[in-house]
Amino acid sequence: MRERQFISRLLDVAGCGEHPLLSQGIGDDCAVLSGQLLHDRLVTTDMLVEGAHFDLRWHPAYLLGRKSLVVNISDIAAMGGRAQFALLSVALPARMDDAWLNDFIEGFTNKLAEEDVVLIGGDTASGDKLVISVTVLGSVAQGKALKRRGARPGDGVYVTGPLGLAAAGLHLCQRRRFKFDDVAVSPWPHLLKALLDPDGQSAMGGLLSALGGVSAMQDVSDGLATDLAHICAASGVAAELFANRLTPHPELENYCQLVGLDPIDRQLRGGEDYQLVFTMPPEREAALALTCANRDLPEPKRIGLIREGAGVWLLQGGAATEITFQGYEHG
Amino acid sequence: MRERQFISRLLDVAGCGEHPLLSQGIGDDCAVLSGQLLHDRLVTTDMLVEGAHFDLRWHPAYLLGRKSLVVNISDIAAMGGRAQFALLSVALPARMDDAWLNDFIEGFTNKLAEEDVVLIGGDTASGDKLVISVTVLGSVAQGKALKRRGARPGDGVYVTGPLGLAAAGLHLCQRRRFKFDDVAVSPWPHLLKALLDPDGQSAMGGLLSALGGVSAMQDVSDGLATDLAHICAASGVAAELFANRLTPHPELENYCQLVGLDPIDRQLRGGEDYQLVFTMPPEREAALALTCANRDLPEPKRIGLIREGAGVWLLQGGAATEITFQGYEHG
């Protein structure tokens, strides 16, 4: 499938895109969006490179298509916004066959539909390695974007779901304890799903923006310690995490036991979980619990506290250790 | 220079970006733009891959940095808009040394400043081949975007400047008749500038949108015949080009004579000139001439006519030949 076929197949599946704000979709030099009152616009972009961000030996095309969009959806969710429009650029190696490309397109467009996002542009080129560059535009109520700056001493530190699963999934795949056909029936469905087909926290991001009281937020893409360090640096505060609150997901616990890893360390360092980490005064917890119950969303968990100072610290066995890491190395 | 150094160097040179519409620039999960009344927003993206879109044997890093932005600026200009914000993602091979990357950054940020565009995001990754993915957001007065659809029988076909220069420049470089150090003192400065350091037609695009009467427009990136065919297909009309109006630029004429190429063919097929092709009733020519004189911009040239039918035709020596090509192959 050559580049032009890729585009025409993508348009067949995704459609040319309709949206009240879209006055020109794919098919001209630019997409045209009409003005939007009372909303701020969010823009984010991510580039995924074969071998650095994903490995085709274990990443099925359909799931990679979905994940390519999710990593951007997650950035929009981390501002408390809603994704609306996407642009997809790909450099395609000649070795990708039609079946692979069709599966990728199916996955990408399936996630577009799931997240109610309209494809409005992109580009294709030939390349030696597969490179996927996605830009997503979203919206958030005026002045309501949740930034990294804003955490205050006394705020709790919260996460929206289990951490460390994707990193354990990667460890699993790299040790070849997992065969490609095994995804569905694997003994480690949660680890593999976190790595290969993560969910972005769109609904939760919107809920947290509307709730009020959230003082800072970002997504956990590079690992909790690193991402929380960004919030601390931007806000001029320190964070203390409580080891006894970092209860591992049962599957992570089992896997760590089996291969001799530390589940706390996995949760702190492991990247690509695409959960949200945020700060909020603890007195908002009752309101948060009620809203989550109303929307049938799992309640975020408090795992630490913001205090004056700098850096991210782990309280474990009565001692505090600084754990501000230098960033997750994509493996 | 590793990925993080690239970003920090880029931010040192480009700055974090200030703009009345920008409430959050680089440094969070997303950029945040505040609402914009009475303007439509334009979005475009292009991916440039080493070996397919540029060749590092003859493309200096500084000029490649500039061109990476220009190819997108050109799409914004082709809608009659003004570029405002850019996102830059790059996959960086380990072999690119610091000097090369610094030059690339200098060129990119120099063009940002020249076009009054603010960098609001991006991403970096490692890769085997250099891949550059740029997304640009711009604005145009509400409802004033000039699209490919809209050309009417009786309209003239106009181009904003000389064509075929970039393709001849590529021919020159590929035949190795040109050495890297020769750019400034080369006997072919216009051919090389068109290929290595093209200008986007920002000022002219805005002028044509404000002028009124322009019925369709797009940029000449894949070659005049191909790009005009897009206008014809979108508008449901045919275009006739007059060979005697396709006067080659003197440097193109000399080069074609020297190497035995047909200058008409070069102008029709050659891509990457980043001029604009547009259609307009000829009675608007006087107003266009006056506006161009006022703004000190070169007056676009009429090279053909829109008629009922389909396809792009060349009138030469009393005969009409269909020349709707299948697209320029980047070389």
Boltz contact constraints between the chains, C-beta under 6 A:
constraints:
  - contact:
      token1: [A, 28]
      token2: [B, 147]
      max_distance: 6.0
  - contact:
      token1: [A, 28]
      token2: [B, 148]
      max_distance: 6.0
  - contact:
      token1: [A, 29]
      token2: [B, 75]
      max_distance: 6.0
  - contact:
      token1: [A, 29]
      token2: [B, 78]
      max_distance: 6.0
  - contact:
      token1: [A, 29]
      token2: [B, 79]
      max_distance: 6.0
  - contact:
      token1: [A, 29]
      token2: [B, 218]
      max_distance: 6.0
  - contact:
      token1: [A, 30]
      token2: [B, 42]
      max_distance: 6.0
  - contact:
      token1: [A, 30]
      token2: [B, 43]
      max_distance: 6.0
  - contact:
      token1: [A, 30]
      token2: [B, 44]
      max_distance: 6.0
  - contact:
      token1: [A, 30]
      token2: [B, 75]
      max_distance: 6.0
  - contact:
      token1: [A, 30]
      token2: [B, 79]
      max_distance: 6.0
  - contact:
      token1: [A, 31]
      token2: [B, 43]
      max_distance: 6.0
  - contact:
      token1: [A, 32]
      token2: [B, 40]
      max_distance: 6.0
  - contact:
      token1: [A, 32]
      token2: [B, 42]
      max_distance: 6.0
  - contact:
      token1: [A, 32]
      token2: [B, 145]
      max_distance: 6.0
  - contact:
      token1: [A, 33]
      token2: [B, 41]
      max_distance: 6.0
  - contact:
      token1: [A, 34]
      token2: [B, 40]
      max_distance: 6.0
  - contact:
      token1: [A, 35]
      token2: [B, 36]
      max_distance: 6.0
  - contact:
      token1: [A, 35]
      token2: [B, 37]
      max_distance: 6.0
  - contact:
      token1: [A, 36]
      token2: [B, 35]
      max_distance: 6.0
  - contact:
      token1: [A, 37]
      token2: [B, 35]
      max_distance: 6.0
  - contact:
      token1: [A, 40]
      token2: [B, 32]
      max_distance: 6.0
  - contact:
      token1: [A, 40]
      token2: [B, 34]
      max_distance: 6.0
  - contact:
      token1: [A, 41]
      token2: [B, 33]
      max_distance: 6.0
  - contact:
      token1: [A, 42]
      token2: [B, 30]
      max_distance: 6.0
  - contact:
      token1: [A, 42]
      token2: [B, 32]
      max_distance: 6.0
  - contact:
      token1: [A, 43]
      token2: [B, 30]
      max_distance: 6.0
  - contact:
      token1: [A, 43]
      token2: [B, 31]
      max_distance: 6.0
  - contact:
      token1: [A, 44]
      token2: [B, 30]
      max_distance: 6.0
  - contact:
      token1: [A, 45]
      token2: [B, 87]
      max_distance: 6.0
  - contact:
      token1: [A, 45]
      token2: [B, 89]
      max_distance: 6.0
  - contact:
      token1: [A, 45]
      token2: [B, 121]
      max_distance: 6.0
  - contact:
      token1: [A, 45]
      token2: [B, 123]
      max_distance: 6.0
  - contact:
      token1: [A, 45]
      token2: [B, 135]
      max_distance: 6.0
  - contact:
      token1: [A, 46]
      token2: [B, 123]
      max_distance: 6.0
  - contact:
      token1: [A, 47]
      token2: [B, 89]
      max_distance: 6.0
  - contact:
      token1: [A, 47]
      token2: [B, 123]
      max_distance: 6.0
  - contact:
      token1: [A, 47]
      token2: [B, 125]
      max_distance: 6.0
  - contact:
      token1: [A, 49]
      token2: [B, 91]
      max_distance: 6.0
  - contact:
      token1: [A, 49]
      token2: [B, 125]
      max_distance: 6.0
  - contact:
      token1: [A, 49]
      token2: [B, 127]
      max_distance: 6.0
  - contact:
      token1: [A, 52]
      token2: [B, 125]
      max_distance: 6.0
  - contact:
      token1: [A, 52]
      token2: [B, 126]
      max_distance: 6.0
  - contact:
      token1: [A, 75]
      token2: [B, 29]
      max_distance: 6.0
  - contact:
      token1: [A, 75]
      token2: [B, 30]
      max_distance: 6.0
  - contact:
      token1: [A, 78]
      token2: [B, 29]
      max_distance: 6.0
  - contact:
      token1: [A, 79]
      token2: [B, 29]
      max_distance: 6.0
  - contact:
      token1: [A, 79]
      token2: [B, 30]
      max_distance: 6.0
  - contact:
      token1: [A, 87]
      token2: [B, 45]
      max_distance: 6.0
  - contact:
      token1: [A, 89]
      token2: [B, 45]
      max_distance: 6.0
  - contact:
      token1: [A, 89]
      token2: [B, 47]
      max_distance: 6.0
  - contact:
      token1: [A, 89]
      token2: [B, 133]
      max_distance: 6.0
  - contact:
      token1: [A, 91]
      token2: [B, 49]
      max_distance: 6.0
  - contact:
      token1: [A, 91]
      token2: [B, 131]
      max_distance: 6.0
  - contact:
      token1: [A, 121]
      token2: [B, 45]
      max_distance: 6.0
  - contact:
      token1: [A, 123]
      token2: [B, 45]
      max_distance: 6.0
  - contact:
      token1: [A, 123]
      token2: [B, 46]
      max_distance: 6.0
  - contact:
      token1: [A, 123]
      token2: [B, 47]
      max_distance: 6.0
  - contact:
      token1: [A, 125]
      token2: [B, 47]
      max_distance: 6.0
  - contact:
      token1: [A, 125]
      token2: [B, 49]
      max_distance: 6.0
  - contact:
      token1: [A, 125]
      token2: [B, 52]
      max_distance: 6.0
  - contact:
      token1: [A, 126]
      token2: [B, 52]
      max_distance: 6.0
  - contact:
      token1: [A, 127]
      token2: [B, 49]
      max_distance: 6.0
  - contact:
      token1: [A, 128]
      token2: [B, 128]
      max_distance: 6.0
  - contact:
      token1: [A, 128]
      token2: [B, 129]
      max_distance: 6.0
  - contact:
      token1: [A, 129]
      token2: [B, 128]
      max_distance: 6.0
  - contact:
      token1: [A, 131]
      token2: [B, 91]
      max_distance: 6.0
  - contact:
      token1: [A, 131]
      token2: [B, 131]
      max_distance: 6.0
  - contact:
      token1: [A, 133]
      token2: [B, 89]
      max_distance: 6.0
  - contact:
      token1: [A, 133]
      token2: [B, 133]
      max_distance: 6.0
  - contact:
      token1: [A, 135]
      token2: [B, 45]
      max_distance: 6.0
  - contact:
      token1: [A, 135]
      token2: [B, 135]
      max_distance: 6.0
  - contact:
      token1: [A, 145]
      token2: [B, 32]
      max_distance: 6.0
  - contact:
      token1: [A, 147]
      token2: [B, 28]
      max_distance: 6.0
  - contact:
      token1: [A, 148]
      token2: [B, 28]
      max_distance: 6.0
  - contact:
      token1: [A, 218]
      token2: [B, 29]
      max_distance: 6.0
